[in-house]
Amino acid sequence: MTAPNIRYFRRAAAAQYVRENWGMPCSSKWLAKLAVIGGGPIYRKAGRFPLYTQGDLDRWAESRLGAPRRSTSVAV
């Protein structure tokens, strides 16, 4: 059986991916907190290490974006 062609990120690399590719503030400590309280990206565990996929990080980051606006007082 061939392993799927999916790249897994450990928490620090996942935070870096979100910062670099989405321009959003993100830290490994914040991802750890969200893993406890909820609201973070989906992750899997390999032993004691949480692992994130690029697709899960992208879906989570995109879900955090607000609607487009033309000004601060009126939503489009």
N, CA, C and O atoms as CSV, one atom per row, in Angstrom:
chain,resi,resn,atom,element,x,y,z
A,1,MET,N,N,0.849,-1.185,0.000
A,1,MET,CA,C,0.000,0.000,0.000
A,1,MET,C,C,0.891,1.244,0.000
A,1,MET,O,O,1.833,1.339,0.787
A,2,THR,N,N,0.593,2.174,-0.868
A,2,THR,CA,C,1.364,3.403,-1.000
A,2,THR,C,C,0.810,4.464,-0.063
A,2,THR,O,O,-0.406,4.607,0.072
A,3,ALA,N,N,1.699,5.208,0.583
A,3,ALA,CA,C,1.277,6.290,1.471
A,3,ALA,C,C,0.656,7.416,0.652
A,3,ALA,O,O,1.129,7.712,-0.445
A,4,PRO,N,N,-0.396,8.045,1.168
A,4,PRO,CA,C,-1.005,9.166,0.445
A,4,PRO,C,C,-0.019,10.322,0.320
A,4,PRO,O,O,0.892,10.468,1.135
A,5,ASN,N,N,-0.213,11.132,-0.700
A,5,ASN,CA,C,0.671,12.263,-0.958
A,5,ASN,C,C,0.169,13.491,-0.190
A,5,ASN,O,O,-0.210,14.501,-0.782
A,6,ILE,N,N,0.178,13.378,1.138
A,6,ILE,CA,C,-0.285,14.456,2.005
A,6,ILE,C,C,0.880,14.872,2.884
A,6,ILE,O,O,1.576,14.030,3.453
A,7,ARG,N,N,1.086,16.162,2.988
A,7,ARG,CA,C,2.136,16.677,3.862
A,7,ARG,C,C,1.520,17.072,5.197
A,7,ARG,O,O,0.511,17.775,5.246
A,8,TYR,N,N,2.137,16.613,6.272
A,8,TYR,CA,C,1.686,16.950,7.616
A,8,TYR,C,C,2.651,17.946,8.245
A,8,TYR,O,O,3.868,17.815,8.116
A,9,PHE,N,N,2.093,18.945,8.928
A,9,PHE,CA,C,2.884,19.966,9.605
A,9,PHE,C,C,2.777,19.762,11.116
A,9,PHE,O,O,1.684,19.534,11.633
A,10,ARG,N,N,3.893,19.842,11.819
A,10,ARG,CA,C,3.834,19.918,13.272
A,10,ARG,C,C,3.373,21.323,13.618
A,10,ARG,O,O,3.290,22.185,12.744
A,11,ARG,N,N,3.075,21.557,14.885
A,11,ARG,CA,C,2.394,22.798,15.279
A,11,ARG,C,C,3.167,24.060,14.904
A,11,ARG,O,O,2.566,24.997,14.379
A,12,ALA,N,N,4.466,24.119,15.149
A,12,ALA,CA,C,5.242,25.328,14.820
A,12,ALA,C,C,5.245,25.582,13.319
A,12,ALA,O,O,5.116,26.726,12.882
A,13,ALA,N,N,5.393,24.521,12.528
A,13,ALA,CA,C,5.389,24.667,11.072
A,13,ALA,C,C,3.994,25.058,10.570
A,13,ALA,O,O,3.873,25.803,9.598
A,14,ALA,N,N,2.948,24.561,11.224
A,14,ALA,CA,C,1.584,24.914,10.841
A,14,ALA,C,C,1.338,26.402,11.078
A,14,ALA,O,O,0.748,27.076,10.233
A,15,ALA,N,N,1.785,26.915,12.215
A,15,ALA,CA,C,1.632,28.342,12.504
A,15,ALA,C,C,2.404,29.185,11.491
A,15,ALA,O,O,1.909,30.209,11.022
A,16,GLN,N,N,3.593,28.756,11.165
A,16,GLN,CA,C,4.408,29.470,10.178
A,16,GLN,C,C,3.720,29.455,8.813
A,16,GLN,O,O,3.706,30.468,8.114
A,17,TYR,N,N,3.152,28.315,8.433
A,17,TYR,CA,C,2.433,28.210,7.159
A,17,TYR,C,C,1.287,29.231,7.106
A,17,TYR,O,O,1.122,29.920,6.099
A,18,VAL,N,N,0.505,29.330,8.172
A,18,VAL,CA,C,-0.624,30.270,8.190
A,18,VAL,C,C,-0.113,31.706,8.091
A,18,VAL,O,O,-0.670,32.510,7.344
A,19,ARG,N,N,0.936,32.032,8.832
A,19,ARG,CA,C,1.492,33.391,8.780
A,19,ARG,C,C,1.989,33.729,7.378
A,19,ARG,O,O,1.673,34.793,6.847
A,20,GLU,N,N,2.763,32.830,6.779
A,20,GLU,CA,C,3.395,33.122,5.486
A,20,GLU,C,C,2.429,33.067,4.315
A,20,GLU,O,O,2.559,33.856,3.380
A,21,ASN,N,N,1.460,32.155,4.342
A,21,ASN,CA,C,0.585,31.964,3.187
A,21,ASN,C,C,-0.734,32.716,3.291
A,21,ASN,O,O,-1.376,32.977,2.274
A,22,TRP,N,N,-1.143,33.061,4.487
A,22,TRP,CA,C,-2.409,33.762,4.663
A,22,TRP,C,C,-2.228,35.164,5.228
A,22,TRP,O,O,-3.174,35.953,5.225
A,23,GLY,N,N,-1.037,35.489,5.712
A,23,GLY,CA,C,-0.788,36.817,6.263
A,23,GLY,C,C,-1.525,37.081,7.558
A,23,GLY,O,O,-1.743,38.235,7.927
A,24,MET,N,N,-1.909,36.025,8.250
A,24,MET,CA,C,-2.636,36.156,9.513
A,24,MET,C,C,-1.686,35.895,10.673
A,24,MET,O,O,-0.795,35.052,10.568
A,25,PRO,N,N,-1.869,36.613,11.778
A,25,PRO,CA,C,-1.058,36.287,12.949
A,25,PRO,C,C,-1.425,34.897,13.449
A,25,PRO,O,O,-2.605,34.558,13.543
A,26,CYS,N,N,-0.431,34.106,13.766
A,26,CYS,CA,C,-0.668,32.746,14.234
A,26,CYS,C,C,0.596,32.261,14.925
A,26,CYS,O,O,1.697,32.444,14.405
A,27,SER,N,N,0.449,31.647,16.085
A,27,SER,CA,C,1.595,31.086,16.794
A,27,SER,C,C,1.281,29.648,17.191
A,27,SER,O,O,0.120,29.242,17.244
A,28,SER,N,N,2.324,28.895,17.466
A,28,SER,CA,C,2.123,27.507,17.883
A,28,SER,C,C,1.393,27.462,19.227
A,28,SER,O,O,0.604,26.548,19.464
A,29,LYS,N,N,1.641,28.429,20.105
A,29,LYS,CA,C,0.947,28.453,21.397
A,29,LYS,C,C,-0.545,28.723,21.218
A,29,LYS,O,O,-1.375,28.169,21.938
A,30,TRP,N,N,-0.875,29.572,20.259
A,30,TRP,CA,C,-2.281,29.855,20.003
A,30,TRP,C,C,-2.978,28.626,19.428
A,30,TRP,O,O,-4.106,28.317,19.811
A,31,LEU,N,N,-2.313,27.922,18.509
A,31,LEU,CA,C,-2.896,26.685,17.977
A,31,LEU,C,C,-3.091,25.658,19.089
A,31,LEU,O,O,-4.085,24.933,19.094
A,32,ALA,N,N,-2.148,25.591,20.030
A,32,ALA,CA,C,-2.275,24.670,21.158
A,32,ALA,C,C,-3.493,25.041,22.013
A,32,ALA,O,O,-4.244,24.165,22.444
A,33,LYS,N,N,-3.683,26.336,22.254
A,33,LYS,CA,C,-4.835,26.784,23.037
A,33,LYS,C,C,-6.138,26.442,22.324
A,33,LYS,O,O,-7.086,25.969,22.950
A,34,LEU,N,N,-6.184,26.682,21.001
A,34,LEU,CA,C,-7.396,26.381,20.246
A,34,LEU,C,C,-7.695,24.889,20.217
A,34,LEU,O,O,-8.855,24.489,20.127
A,35,ALA,N,N,-6.653,24.062,20.291
A,35,ALA,CA,C,-6.861,22.616,20.332
A,35,ALA,C,C,-7.572,22.212,21.622
A,35,ALA,O,O,-8.267,21.197,21.656
A,36,VAL,N,N,-7.401,22.995,22.676
A,36,VAL,CA,C,-8.038,22.700,23.961
A,36,VAL,C,C,-9.441,23.292,24.027
A,36,VAL,O,O,-10.385,22.609,24.424
A,37,ILE,N,N,-9.584,24.561,23.639
A,37,ILE,CA,C,-10.882,25.241,23.808
A,37,ILE,C,C,-11.779,25.126,22.580
A,37,ILE,O,O,-12.977,25.397,22.666
A,38,GLY,N,N,-11.221,24.729,21.445
A,38,GLY,CA,C,-11.998,24.622,20.215
A,38,GLY,C,C,-11.842,25.847,19.340
A,38,GLY,O,O,-11.387,26.896,19.796
A,39,GLY,N,N,-12.219,25.707,18.086
A,39,GLY,CA,C,-12.166,26.818,17.153
A,39,GLY,C,C,-10.945,26.825,16.261
A,39,GLY,O,O,-10.820,27.692,15.397
A,40,GLY,N,N,-10.052,25.888,16.448
A,40,GLY,CA,C,-8.845,25.822,15.631
A,40,GLY,C,C,-9.008,24.893,14.451
A,40,GLY,O,O,-10.077,24.322,14.237
A,41,PRO,N,N,-7.943,24.745,13.688
A,41,PRO,CA,C,-7.999,23.832,12.545
A,41,PRO,C,C,-8.046,22.370,12.999
A,41,PRO,O,O,-7.615,22.037,14.103
A,42,ILE,N,N,-8.565,21.523,12.147
A,42,ILE,CA,C,-8.588,20.086,12.415
A,42,ILE,C,C,-7.155,19.590,12.486
A,42,ILE,O,O,-6.303,20.026,11.711
A,43,TYR,N,N,-6.888,18.686,13.407
A,43,TYR,CA,C,-5.564,18.078,13.493
A,43,TYR,C,C,-5.704,16.600,13.809
A,43,TYR,O,O,-6.756,16.132,14.243
A,44,ARG,N,N,-4.632,15.890,13.583
A,44,ARG,CA,C,-4.548,14.473,13.910
A,44,ARG,C,C,-3.378,14.307,14.860
A,44,ARG,O,O,-2.540,15.202,14.966
A,45,LYS,N,N,-3.305,13.183,15.553
A,45,LYS,CA,C,-2.181,12.965,16.451
A,45,LYS,C,C,-1.373,11.762,15.985
A,45,LYS,O,O,-1.922,10.739,15.576
A,46,ALA,N,N,-0.060,11.913,16.057
A,46,ALA,CA,C,0.877,10.812,15.825
A,46,ALA,C,C,1.643,10.679,17.138
A,46,ALA,O,O,2.598,11.415,17.385
A,47,GLY,N,N,1.226,9.751,17.961
A,47,GLY,CA,C,1.784,9.675,19.303
A,47,GLY,C,C,1.314,10.884,20.083
A,47,GLY,O,O,0.112,11.098,20.243
A,48,ARG,N,N,2.258,11.678,20.569
A,48,ARG,CA,C,1.879,12.880,21.325
A,48,ARG,C,C,1.924,14.145,20.486
A,48,ARG,O,O,1.681,15.237,21.001
A,49,PHE,N,N,2.231,14.016,19.208
A,49,PHE,CA,C,2.406,15.183,18.343
A,49,PHE,C,C,1.160,15.462,17.507
A,49,PHE,O,O,0.700,14.586,16.774
A,50,PRO,N,N,0.606,16.676,17.609
A,50,PRO,CA,C,-0.498,17.045,16.718
A,50,PRO,C,C,0.059,17.358,15.332
A,50,PRO,O,O,1.107,17.989,15.194
A,51,LEU,N,N,-0.662,16.906,14.317
A,51,LEU,CA,C,-0.256,17.128,12.929
A,51,LEU,C,C,-1.411,17.760,12.164
A,51,LEU,O,O,-2.568,17.369,12.316
A,52,TYR,N,N,-1.074,18.741,11.341
A,52,TYR,CA,C,-2.055,19.481,10.554
A,52,TYR,C,C,-1.754,19.281,9.075
A,52,TYR,O,O,-0.588,19.223,8.683
A,53,THR,N,N,-2.794,19.175,8.248
A,53,THR,CA,C,-2.578,19.113,6.802
A,53,THR,C,C,-2.733,20.513,6.219
A,53,THR,O,O,-3.374,21.380,6.813
A,54,GLN,N,N,-2.144,20.718,5.063
A,54,GLN,CA,C,-2.246,22.005,4.374
A,54,GLN,C,C,-3.699,22.330,4.073
A,54,GLN,O,O,-4.134,23.467,4.257
A,55,GLY,N,N,-4.446,21.350,3.617
A,55,GLY,CA,C,-5.855,21.586,3.292
A,55,GLY,C,C,-6.671,22.009,4.499
A,55,GLY,O,O,-7.504,22.910,4.402
A,56,ASP,N,N,-6.439,21.362,5.643
A,56,ASP,CA,C,-7.163,21.739,6.862
A,56,ASP,C,C,-6.782,23.145,7.317
A,56,ASP,O,O,-7.642,23.909,7.756
A,57,LEU,N,N,-5.495,23.490,7.215
A,57,LEU,CA,C,-5.062,24.838,7.583
A,57,LEU,C,C,-5.668,25.878,6.647
A,57,LEU,O,O,-6.097,26.942,7.094
A,58,ASP,N,N,-5.704,25.573,5.341
A,58,ASP,CA,C,-6.285,26.508,4.375
A,58,ASP,C,C,-7.778,26.720,4.631
A,58,ASP,O,O,-8.255,27.855,4.607
A,59,ARG,N,N,-8.515,25.637,4.876
A,59,ARG,CA,C,-9.959,25.768,5.144
A,59,ARG,C,C,-10.209,26.585,6.415
A,59,ARG,O,O,-11.111,27.422,6.449
A,60,TRP,N,N,-9.417,26.343,7.449
A,60,TRP,CA,C,-9.582,27.071,8.707
A,60,TRP,C,C,-9.266,28.556,8.519
A,60,TRP,O,O,-10.027,29.416,8.964
A,61,ALA,N,N,-8.147,28.854,7.861
A,61,ALA,CA,C,-7.755,30.252,7.655
A,61,ALA,C,C,-8.806,30.978,6.817
A,61,ALA,O,O,-9.167,32.116,7.121
A,62,GLU,N,N,-9.289,30.333,5.782
A,62,GLU,CA,C,-10.305,30.970,4.938
A,62,GLU,C,C,-11.602,31.217,5.715
A,62,GLU,O,O,-12.278,32.222,5.497
A,63,SER,N,N,-11.943,30.303,6.615
A,63,SER,CA,C,-13.171,30.470,7.404
A,63,SER,C,C,-13.071,31.655,8.369
A,63,SER,O,O,-14.095,32.163,8.825
A,64,ARG,N,N,-11.872,32.093,8.680
A,64,ARG,CA,C,-11.666,33.216,9.588
A,64,ARG,C,C,-11.777,34.568,8.889
A,64,ARG,O,O,-11.872,35.599,9.555
A,65,LEU,N,N,-11.767,34.576,7.571
A,65,LEU,CA,C,-11.866,35.831,6.821
A,65,LEU,C,C,-13.288,36.363,6.870
A,65,LEU,O,O,-14.250,35.605,6.747
A,66,GLY,N,N,-13.412,37.657,7.049
A,66,GLY,CA,C,-14.720,38.295,7.055
A,66,GLY,C,C,-15.188,38.586,5.636
A,66,GLY,O,O,-14.466,38.367,4.663
A,67,ALA,N,N,-16.393,39.075,5.550
A,67,ALA,CA,C,-16.966,39.449,4.256
A,67,ALA,C,C,-16.242,40.676,3.707
A,67,ALA,O,O,-15.695,41.465,4.478
A,68,PRO,N,N,-16.231,40.845,2.373
A,68,PRO,CA,C,-15.612,42.034,1.783
A,68,PRO,C,C,-16.364,43.297,2.196
A,68,PRO,O,O,-17.583,43.275,2.371
A,69,ARG,N,N,-15.632,44.389,2.348
A,69,ARG,CA,C,-16.232,45.676,2.742
A,69,ARG,C,C,-15.662,46.798,1.894
A,69,ARG,O,O,-14.520,46.733,1.439
A,70,ARG,N,N,-16.460,47.809,1.690
A,70,ARG,CA,C,-16.008,49.009,1.001
A,70,ARG,C,C,-15.617,50.094,1.995
A,70,ARG,O,O,-14.822,50.976,1.670
A,71,SER,N,N,-16.167,50.037,3.198
A,71,SER,CA,C,-15.797,50.980,4.253
A,71,SER,C,C,-16.005,50.286,5.599
A,71,SER,O,O,-16.536,49.177,5.664
A,72,THR,N,N,-15.587,50.944,6.647
A,72,THR,CA,C,-15.750,50.350,7.977
A,72,THR,C,C,-17.190,50.443,8.482
A,72,THR,O,O,-17.548,49.762,9.443
A,73,SER,N,N,-18.011,51.267,7.854
A,73,SER,CA,C,-19.375,51.456,8.341
A,73,SER,C,C,-20.427,50.666,7.560
A,73,SER,O,O,-21.537,50.470,8.054
A,74,VAL,N,N,-20.095,50.211,6.352
A,74,VAL,CA,C,-21.092,49.535,5.521
A,74,VAL,C,C,-20.498,48.240,4.973
A,74,VAL,O,O,-19.442,48.250,4.341
A,75,ALA,N,N,-21.190,47.122,5.221
A,75,ALA,CA,C,-20.753,45.863,4.631
A,75,ALA,C,C,-21.276,45.775,3.196
A,75,ALA,O,O,-22.341,46.311,2.889
A,76,VAL,N,N,-20.540,45.111,2.331
A,76,VAL,CA,C,-20.942,44.966,0.923
A,76,VAL,C,C,-22.078,43.984,0.824
A,76,VAL,O,O,-22.568,43.716,-0.273
